[in-house]
Amino acid sequence: MLRTLTTLAIVLTLSLLATTSATAEVKHRFGVGAHYWTALDDIDVDDVKEDGVAYLVSYQLRPASLIKFGLDVEMLPEEFGGAAENVYAPQAYVILGSTLYAGLGIGTYYTDGEFAEDPFYNLRAGIDLCLLPFIYLDINANYRFENWDDIGALDDKISSDTITLGTAVRIEL
């Protein structure tokens, strides 16, 4: 897991250096949001929800007009994957486009004092609307490839990809 996150950090750093020129005006965006998630398969395990709402905090770095790098941390409820405590999902994204965009992401789950062994992967498509010169509304849909085996103390193996519909409001500095 640590190797996957380290590789991702190196790739993001090299991509950032390749796209940023000395004269580029780098933009930073900070925001909050929420999304509705649902599992694609039926989950027949007590105390495990198949859908719900997650909240997130977000940071985006925009080194060029058509590329952004994002870091999100989701906060999921205890019932997600049968965890005894809240579940946190740190994620990193590479986003291509401007108003209409597509992105690829990787993330992991953190709960009960441990990180999941295997990462999840995310495909994202969305629209990023400028409401005011420094306030942006992001509306997106995601398809997440994941296994829930590492979340909580479940005896049953749970494997279900999820889809989400989300929104975030960000302030650009």
PAMI-219041 format. One record per residue (C-alpha): residue number from 0; chain; residue in one letter; y, z, x. Coordinates in steps of 0.25 Angstrom, whole numbers, plus 2048, in hexadecimal, padded with zeros to 3 digits. Layout:
<rec><i>NUM</i><ch>A</ch><aa>a</aa><Y>Y</Y><Z>Z</Z><X>X</X></rec>
...
//
This chain:
<rec><i>0</i><ch>A</ch><aa>m</aa><Y>800</Y><Z>800</Z><X>800</X></rec>
<rec><i>1</i><ch>A</ch><aa>l</aa><Y>80A</Y><Z>804</Z><X>80B</X></rec>
<rec><i>2</i><ch>A</ch><aa>r</aa><Y>806</Y><Z>7F7</Z><X>812</X></rec>
<rec><i>3</i><ch>A</ch><aa>t</aa><Y>80A</Y><Z>7EF</Z><X>805</X></rec>
<rec><i>4</i><ch>A</ch><aa>l</aa><Y>817</Y><Z>7F6</Z><X>804</X></rec>
<rec><i>5</i><ch>A</ch><aa>t</aa><Y>81A</Y><Z>7F4</Z><X>813</X></rec>
<rec><i>6</i><ch>A</ch><aa>t</aa><Y>817</Y><Z>7E5</Z><X>812</X></rec>
<rec><i>7</i><ch>A</ch><aa>l</aa><Y>820</Y><Z>7E4</Z><X>806</X></rec>
<rec><i>8</i><ch>A</ch><aa>a</aa><Y>82C</Y><Z>7EB</Z><X>80C</X></rec>
<rec><i>9</i><ch>A</ch><aa>i</aa><Y>82A</Y><Z>7E2</Z><X>819</X></rec>
<rec><i>10</i><ch>A</ch><aa>v</aa><Y>82A</Y><Z>7D5</Z><X>810</X></rec>
<rec><i>11</i><ch>A</ch><aa>l</aa><Y>836</Y><Z>7DA</Z><X>808</X></rec>
<rec><i>12</i><ch>A</ch><aa>t</aa><Y>83E</Y><Z>7DD</Z><X>814</X></rec>
<rec><i>13</i><ch>A</ch><aa>l</aa><Y>83B</Y><Z>7D0</Z><X>81B</X></rec>
<rec><i>14</i><ch>A</ch><aa>s</aa><Y>83F</Y><Z>7C8</Z><X>80E</X></rec>
<rec><i>15</i><ch>A</ch><aa>l</aa><Y>84C</Y><Z>7D0</Z><X>80D</X></rec>
<rec><i>16</i><ch>A</ch><aa>l</aa><Y>84F</Y><Z>7CD</Z><X>81C</X></rec>
<rec><i>17</i><ch>A</ch><aa>a</aa><Y>84C</Y><Z>7BE</Z><X>819</X></rec>
<rec><i>18</i><ch>A</ch><aa>t</aa><Y>855</Y><Z>7BD</Z><X>80D</X></rec>
<rec><i>19</i><ch>A</ch><aa>t</aa><Y>861</Y><Z>7C5</Z><X>811</X></rec>
<rec><i>20</i><ch>A</ch><aa>s</aa><Y>86B</Y><Z>7BE</Z><X>81A</X></rec>
<rec><i>21</i><ch>A</ch><aa>a</aa><Y>876</Y><Z>7C4</Z><X>821</X></rec>
<rec><i>22</i><ch>A</ch><aa>t</aa><Y>880</Y><Z>7BF</Z><X>817</X></rec>
<rec><i>23</i><ch>A</ch><aa>a</aa><Y>878</Y><Z>7C2</Z><X>80A</X></rec>
<rec><i>24</i><ch>A</ch><aa>e</aa><Y>87D</Y><Z>7CD</Z><X>801</X></rec>
<rec><i>25</i><ch>A</ch><aa>v</aa><Y>872</Y><Z>7D6</Z><X>7FE</X></rec>
<rec><i>26</i><ch>A</ch><aa>k</aa><Y>872</Y><Z>7DC</Z><X>7F0</X></rec>
<rec><i>27</i><ch>A</ch><aa>h</aa><Y>86B</Y><Z>7EA</Z><X>7EC</X></rec>
<rec><i>28</i><ch>A</ch><aa>r</aa><Y>867</Y><Z>7ED</Z><X>7DE</X></rec>
<rec><i>29</i><ch>A</ch><aa>f</aa><Y>863</Y><Z>7FB</Z><X>7D9</X></rec>
<rec><i>30</i><ch>A</ch><aa>g</aa><Y>85D</Y><Z>7FD</Z><X>7CB</X></rec>
<rec><i>31</i><ch>A</ch><aa>v</aa><Y>855</Y><Z>803</Z><X>7C0</X></rec>
<rec><i>32</i><ch>A</ch><aa>g</aa><Y>84C</Y><Z>7FD</Z><X>7B6</X></rec>
<rec><i>33</i><ch>A</ch><aa>a</aa><Y>83F</Y><Z>7FE</Z><X>7AD</X></rec>
<rec><i>34</i><ch>A</ch><aa>h</aa><Y>834</Y><Z>7F6</Z><X>7A9</X></rec>
<rec><i>35</i><ch>A</ch><aa>y</aa><Y>829</Y><Z>7F6</Z><X>79F</X></rec>
<rec><i>36</i><ch>A</ch><aa>w</aa><Y>81B</Y><Z>7F4</Z><X>7A5</X></rec>
<rec><i>37</i><ch>A</ch><aa>t</aa><Y>80E</Y><Z>7F1</Z><X>79F</X></rec>
<rec><i>38</i><ch>A</ch><aa>a</aa><Y>800</Y><Z>7EF</Z><X>7A4</X></rec>
<rec><i>39</i><ch>A</ch><aa>l</aa><Y>7F9</Y><Z>7E2</Z><X>7A1</X></rec>
<rec><i>40</i><ch>A</ch><aa>d</aa><Y>7EB</Y><Z>7E8</Z><X>79F</X></rec>
<rec><i>41</i><ch>A</ch><aa>d</aa><Y>7E7</Y><Z>7F3</Z><X>795</X></rec>
<rec><i>42</i><ch>A</ch><aa>i</aa><Y>7E5</Y><Z>800</Z><X>79D</X></rec>
<rec><i>43</i><ch>A</ch><aa>d</aa><Y>7DB</Y><Z>809</Z><X>796</X></rec>
<rec><i>44</i><ch>A</ch><aa>v</aa><Y>7DE</Y><Z>816</Z><X>79E</X></rec>
<rec><i>45</i><ch>A</ch><aa>d</aa><Y>7E4</Y><Z>822</Z><X>797</X></rec>
<rec><i>46</i><ch>A</ch><aa>d</aa><Y>7F2</Y><Z>826</Z><X>79C</X></rec>
<rec><i>47</i><ch>A</ch><aa>v</aa><Y>7F5</Y><Z>819</Z><X>7A2</X></rec>
<rec><i>48</i><ch>A</ch><aa>k</aa><Y>800</Y><Z>811</Z><X>79B</X></rec>
<rec><i>49</i><ch>A</ch><aa>e</aa><Y>7FF</Y><Z>802</Z><X>79A</X></rec>
<rec><i>50</i><ch>A</ch><aa>d</aa><Y>80E</Y><Z>800</Z><X>799</X></rec>
<rec><i>51</i><ch>A</ch><aa>g</aa><Y>81B</Y><Z>807</Z><X>79B</X></rec>
<rec><i>52</i><ch>A</ch><aa>v</aa><Y>829</Y><Z>808</Z><X>7A0</X></rec>
<rec><i>53</i><ch>A</ch><aa>a</aa><Y>82C</Y><Z>809</Z><X>7AF</X></rec>
<rec><i>54</i><ch>A</ch><aa>y</aa><Y>83A</Y><Z>80C</Z><X>7B5</X></rec>
<rec><i>55</i><ch>A</ch><aa>l</aa><Y>83F</Y><Z>807</Z><X>7C3</X></rec>
<rec><i>56</i><ch>A</ch><aa>v</aa><Y>849</Y><Z>808</Z><X>7CD</X></rec>
<rec><i>57</i><ch>A</ch><aa>s</aa><Y>84C</Y><Z>7FC</Z><X>7D5</X></rec>
<rec><i>58</i><ch>A</ch><aa>y</aa><Y>853</Y><Z>7F6</Z><X>7E1</X></rec>
<rec><i>59</i><ch>A</ch><aa>q</aa><Y>855</Y><Z>7E8</Z><X>7E5</X></rec>
<rec><i>60</i><ch>A</ch><aa>l</aa><Y>85A</Y><Z>7E1</Z><X>7F1</X></rec>
<rec><i>61</i><ch>A</ch><aa>r</aa><Y>860</Y><Z>7D3</Z><X>7EF</X></rec>
<rec><i>62</i><ch>A</ch><aa>p</aa><Y>862</Y><Z>7CC</Z><X>7FD</X></rec>
<rec><i>63</i><ch>A</ch><aa>a</aa><Y>864</Y><Z>7BE</Z><X>7F7</X></rec>
<rec><i>64</i><ch>A</ch><aa>s</aa><Y>867</Y><Z>7B9</Z><X>7EA</X></rec>
<rec><i>65</i><ch>A</ch><aa>l</aa><Y>859</Y><Z>7B5</Z><X>7E6</X></rec>
<rec><i>66</i><ch>A</ch><aa>i</aa><Y>851</Y><Z>7C0</Z><X>7EC</X></rec>
<rec><i>67</i><ch>A</ch><aa>k</aa><Y>850</Y><Z>7CF</Z><X>7EA</X></rec>
<rec><i>68</i><ch>A</ch><aa>f</aa><Y>847</Y><Z>7DA</Z><X>7EF</X></rec>
<rec><i>69</i><ch>A</ch><aa>g</aa><Y>844</Y><Z>7E5</Z><X>7E6</X></rec>
<rec><i>70</i><ch>A</ch><aa>l</aa><Y>83F</Y><Z>7F4</Z><X>7E6</X></rec>
<rec><i>71</i><ch>A</ch><aa>d</aa><Y>83B</Y><Z>7FB</Z><X>7D9</X></rec>
<rec><i>72</i><ch>A</ch><aa>v</aa><Y>835</Y><Z>808</Z><X>7D6</X></rec>
<rec><i>73</i><ch>A</ch><aa>e</aa><Y>82F</Y><Z>809</Z><X>7C8</X></rec>
<rec><i>74</i><ch>A</ch><aa>m</aa><Y>82C</Y><Z>816</Z><X>7C2</X></rec>
<rec><i>75</i><ch>A</ch><aa>l</aa><Y>820</Y><Z>816</Z><X>7B8</X></rec>
<rec><i>76</i><ch>A</ch><aa>p</aa><Y>81C</Y><Z>820</Z><X>7AF</X></rec>
<rec><i>77</i><ch>A</ch><aa>e</aa><Y>810</Y><Z>82A</Z><X>7B1</X></rec>
<rec><i>78</i><ch>A</ch><aa>e</aa><Y>807</Y><Z>822</Z><X>7A8</X></rec>
<rec><i>79</i><ch>A</ch><aa>f</aa><Y>808</Y><Z>816</Z><X>7B1</X></rec>
<rec><i>80</i><ch>A</ch><aa>g</aa><Y>7FA</Y><Z>814</Z><X>7B7</X></rec>
<rec><i>81</i><ch>A</ch><aa>g</aa><Y>7F6</Y><Z>822</Z><X>7B3</X></rec>
<rec><i>82</i><ch>A</ch><aa>a</aa><Y>7FE</Y><Z>829</Z><X>7BE</X></rec>
<rec><i>83</i><ch>A</ch><aa>a</aa><Y>801</Y><Z>838</Z><X>7BD</X></rec>
<rec><i>84</i><ch>A</ch><aa>e</aa><Y>80F</Y><Z>836</Z><X>7C1</X></rec>
<rec><i>85</i><ch>A</ch><aa>n</aa><Y>81A</Y><Z>82B</Z><X>7C0</X></rec>
<rec><i>86</i><ch>A</ch><aa>v</aa><Y>817</Y><Z>81E</Z><X>7C7</X></rec>
<rec><i>87</i><ch>A</ch><aa>y</aa><Y>821</Y><Z>818</Z><X>7D1</X></rec>
<rec><i>88</i><ch>A</ch><aa>a</aa><Y>81F</Y><Z>809</Z><X>7D5</X></rec>
<rec><i>89</i><ch>A</ch><aa>p</aa><Y>828</Y><Z>805</Z><X>7E1</X></rec>
<rec><i>90</i><ch>A</ch><aa>q</aa><Y>829</Y><Z>7F6</Z><X>7E2</X></rec>
<rec><i>91</i><ch>A</ch><aa>a</aa><Y>82F</Y><Z>7EB</Z><X>7EA</X></rec>
<rec><i>92</i><ch>A</ch><aa>y</aa><Y>833</Y><Z>7DD</Z><X>7E5</X></rec>
<rec><i>93</i><ch>A</ch><aa>v</aa><Y>838</Y><Z>7CF</Z><X>7EB</X></rec>
<rec><i>94</i><ch>A</ch><aa>i</aa><Y>840</Y><Z>7C8</Z><X>7E0</X></rec>
<rec><i>95</i><ch>A</ch><aa>l</aa><Y>844</Y><Z>7BA</Z><X>7E0</X></rec>
<rec><i>96</i><ch>A</ch><aa>g</aa><Y>84E</Y><Z>7B4</Z><X>7D7</X></rec>
<rec><i>97</i><ch>A</ch><aa>s</aa><Y>85C</Y><Z>7B8</Z><X>7D1</X></rec>
<rec><i>98</i><ch>A</ch><aa>t</aa><Y>85E</Y><Z>7BA</Z><X>7C2</X></rec>
<rec><i>99</i><ch>A</ch><aa>l</aa><Y>84F</Y><Z>7B5</Z><X>7BF</X></rec>
<rec><i>100</i><ch>A</ch><aa>y</aa><Y>846</Y><Z>7BA</Z><X>7CA</X></rec>
<rec><i>101</i><ch>A</ch><aa>a</aa><Y>837</Y><Z>7BD</Z><X>7CE</X></rec>
<rec><i>102</i><ch>A</ch><aa>g</aa><Y>832</Y><Z>7C7</Z><X>7D7</X></rec>
<rec><i>103</i><ch>A</ch><aa>l</aa><Y>826</Y><Z>7CD</Z><X>7DE</X></rec>
<rec><i>104</i><ch>A</ch><aa>g</aa><Y>823</Y><Z>7DB</Z><X>7E0</X></rec>
<rec><i>105</i><ch>A</ch><aa>i</aa><Y>81A</Y><Z>7E6</Z><X>7E6</X></rec>
<rec><i>106</i><ch>A</ch><aa>g</aa><Y>819</Y><Z>7F4</Z><X>7E3</X></rec>
<rec><i>107</i><ch>A</ch><aa>t</aa><Y>810</Y><Z>801</Z><X>7E2</X></rec>
<rec><i>108</i><ch>A</ch><aa>y</aa><Y>80E</Y><Z>80D</Z><X>7DA</X></rec>
<rec><i>109</i><ch>A</ch><aa>y</aa><Y>812</Y><Z>81B</Z><X>7DE</X></rec>
<rec><i>110</i><ch>A</ch><aa>t</aa><Y>80C</Y><Z>827</Z><X>7D6</X></rec>
<rec><i>111</i><ch>A</ch><aa>d</aa><Y>806</Y><Z>834</Z><X>7D7</X></rec>
<rec><i>112</i><ch>A</ch><aa>g</aa><Y>80B</Y><Z>835</Z><X>7E6</X></rec>
<rec><i>113</i><ch>A</ch><aa>e</aa><Y>804</Y><Z>828</Z><X>7EA</X></rec>
<rec><i>114</i><ch>A</ch><aa>f</aa><Y>807</Y><Z>819</Z><X>7EB</X></rec>
<rec><i>115</i><ch>A</ch><aa>a</aa><Y>7FD</Y><Z>80F</Z><X>7E5</X></rec>
<rec><i>116</i><ch>A</ch><aa>e</aa><Y>7F3</Y><Z>808</Z><X>7EF</X></rec>
<rec><i>117</i><ch>A</ch><aa>d</aa><Y>7F6</Y><Z>7FA</Z><X>7EA</X></rec>
<rec><i>118</i><ch>A</ch><aa>p</aa><Y>803</Y><Z>7F4</Z><X>7E7</X></rec>
<rec><i>119</i><ch>A</ch><aa>f</aa><Y>807</Y><Z>7EC</Z><X>7DB</X></rec>
<rec><i>120</i><ch>A</ch><aa>y</aa><Y>80D</Y><Z>7DE</Z><X>7DB</X></rec>
<rec><i>121</i><ch>A</ch><aa>n</aa><Y>818</Y><Z>7DA</Z><X>7D1</X></rec>
<rec><i>122</i><ch>A</ch><aa>l</aa><Y>81D</Y><Z>7CC</Z><X>7CC</X></rec>
<rec><i>123</i><ch>A</ch><aa>r</aa><Y>82B</Y><Z>7CD</Z><X>7C6</X></rec>
<rec><i>124</i><ch>A</ch><aa>a</aa><Y>834</Y><Z>7C3</Z><X>7BE</X></rec>
<rec><i>125</i><ch>A</ch><aa>g</aa><Y>841</Y><Z>7C7</Z><X>7B8</X></rec>
<rec><i>126</i><ch>A</ch><aa>i</aa><Y>850</Y><Z>7C4</Z><X>7B5</X></rec>
<rec><i>127</i><ch>A</ch><aa>d</aa><Y>85B</Y><Z>7CC</Z><X>7BD</X></rec>
<rec><i>128</i><ch>A</ch><aa>l</aa><Y>868</Y><Z>7CB</Z><X>7B5</X></rec>
<rec><i>129</i><ch>A</ch><aa>c</aa><Y>876</Y><Z>7CF</Z><X>7BB</X></rec>
<rec><i>130</i><ch>A</ch><aa>l</aa><Y>87C</Y><Z>7D8</Z><X>7B0</X></rec>
<rec><i>131</i><ch>A</ch><aa>l</aa><Y>889</Y><Z>7DB</Z><X>7B8</X></rec>
<rec><i>132</i><ch>A</ch><aa>p</aa><Y>88C</Y><Z>7D7</Z><X>7C7</X></rec>
<rec><i>133</i><ch>A</ch><aa>f</aa><Y>884</Y><Z>7E3</Z><X>7CC</X></rec>
<rec><i>134</i><ch>A</ch><aa>i</aa><Y>87A</Y><Z>7E6</Z><X>7C1</X></rec>
<rec><i>135</i><ch>A</ch><aa>y</aa><Y>86D</Y><Z>7DF</Z><X>7BF</X></rec>
<rec><i>136</i><ch>A</ch><aa>l</aa><Y>863</Y><Z>7DF</Z><X>7B4</X></rec>
<rec><i>137</i><ch>A</ch><aa>d</aa><Y>855</Y><Z>7DB</Z><X>7B8</X></rec>
<rec><i>138</i><ch>A</ch><aa>i</aa><Y>84A</Y><Z>7D8</Z><X>7AD</X></rec>
<rec><i>139</i><ch>A</ch><aa>n</aa><Y>83C</Y><Z>7D5</Z><X>7B2</X></rec>
<rec><i>140</i><ch>A</ch><aa>a</aa><Y>82E</Y><Z>7D3</Z><X>7AF</X></rec>
<rec><i>141</i><ch>A</ch><aa>n</aa><Y>823</Y><Z>7D7</Z><X>7B9</X></rec>
<rec><i>142</i><ch>A</ch><aa>y</aa><Y>814</Y><Z>7D5</Z><X>7BB</X></rec>
<rec><i>143</i><ch>A</ch><aa>r</aa><Y>80E</Y><Z>7DF</Z><X>7C4</X></rec>
<rec><i>144</i><ch>A</ch><aa>f</aa><Y>800</Y><Z>7DE</Z><X>7CA</X></rec>
<rec><i>145</i><ch>A</ch><aa>e</aa><Y>7FB</Y><Z>7EC</Z><X>7CC</X></rec>
<rec><i>146</i><ch>A</ch><aa>n</aa><Y>7EF</Y><Z>7F5</Z><X>7CB</X></rec>
<rec><i>147</i><ch>A</ch><aa>w</aa><Y>7F1</Y><Z>803</Z><X>7C6</X></rec>
<rec><i>148</i><ch>A</ch><aa>d</aa><Y>7E6</Y><Z>809</Z><X>7CD</X></rec>
<rec><i>149</i><ch>A</ch><aa>d</aa><Y>7EF</Y><Z>811</Z><X>7D7</X></rec>
<rec><i>150</i><ch>A</ch><aa>i</aa><Y>7F7</Y><Z>818</Z><X>7CC</X></rec>
<rec><i>151</i><ch>A</ch><aa>g</aa><Y>7F3</Y><Z>825</Z><X>7C7</X></rec>
<rec><i>152</i><ch>A</ch><aa>a</aa><Y>7E6</Y><Z>82C</Z><X>7C7</X></rec>
<rec><i>153</i><ch>A</ch><aa>l</aa><Y>7DE</Y><Z>822</Z><X>7BF</X></rec>
<rec><i>154</i><ch>A</ch><aa>d</aa><Y>7CF</Y><Z>821</Z><X>7BF</X></rec>
<rec><i>155</i><ch>A</ch><aa>d</aa><Y>7D0</Y><Z>813</Z><X>7B9</X></rec>
<rec><i>156</i><ch>A</ch><aa>k</aa><Y>7D4</Y><Z>807</Z><X>7C1</X></rec>
<rec><i>157</i><ch>A</ch><aa>i</aa><Y>7E0</Y><Z>801</Z><X>7BA</X></rec>
<rec><i>158</i><ch>A</ch><aa>s</aa><Y>7E4</Y><Z>7F3</Z><X>7BD</X></rec>
<rec><i>159</i><ch>A</ch><aa>s</aa><Y>7EF</Y><Z>7EC</Z><X>7B5</X></rec>
<rec><i>160</i><ch>A</ch><aa>d</aa><Y>7FB</Y><Z>7E3</Z><X>7B8</X></rec>
<rec><i>161</i><ch>A</ch><aa>t</aa><Y>808</Y><Z>7E7</Z><X>7B1</X></rec>
<rec><i>162</i><ch>A</ch><aa>i</aa><Y>814</Y><Z>7DF</Z><X>7AC</X></rec>
<rec><i>163</i><ch>A</ch><aa>t</aa><Y>821</Y><Z>7E5</Z><X>7AA</X></rec>
<rec><i>164</i><ch>A</ch><aa>l</aa><Y>82F</Y><Z>7E1</Z><X>7A4</X></rec>
<rec><i>165</i><ch>A</ch><aa>g</aa><Y>83A</Y><Z>7E8</Z><X>7AB</X></rec>
<rec><i>166</i><ch>A</ch><aa>t</aa><Y>849</Y><Z>7E9</Z><X>7AD</X></rec>
<rec><i>167</i><ch>A</ch><aa>a</aa><Y>852</Y><Z>7EF</Z><X>7B7</X></rec>
<rec><i>168</i><ch>A</ch><aa>v</aa><Y>861</Y><Z>7F1</Z><X>7B9</X></rec>
<rec><i>169</i><ch>A</ch><aa>r</aa><Y>866</Y><Z>7F0</Z><X>7C7</X></rec>
<rec><i>170</i><ch>A</ch><aa>i</aa><Y>874</Y><Z>7F2</Z><X>7CE</X></rec>
<rec><i>171</i><ch>A</ch><aa>e</aa><Y>877</Y><Z>7E9</Z><X>7D9</X></rec>
<rec><i>172</i><ch>A</ch><aa>l</aa><Y>87E</Y><Z>7EF</Z><X>7E5</X></rec>
//
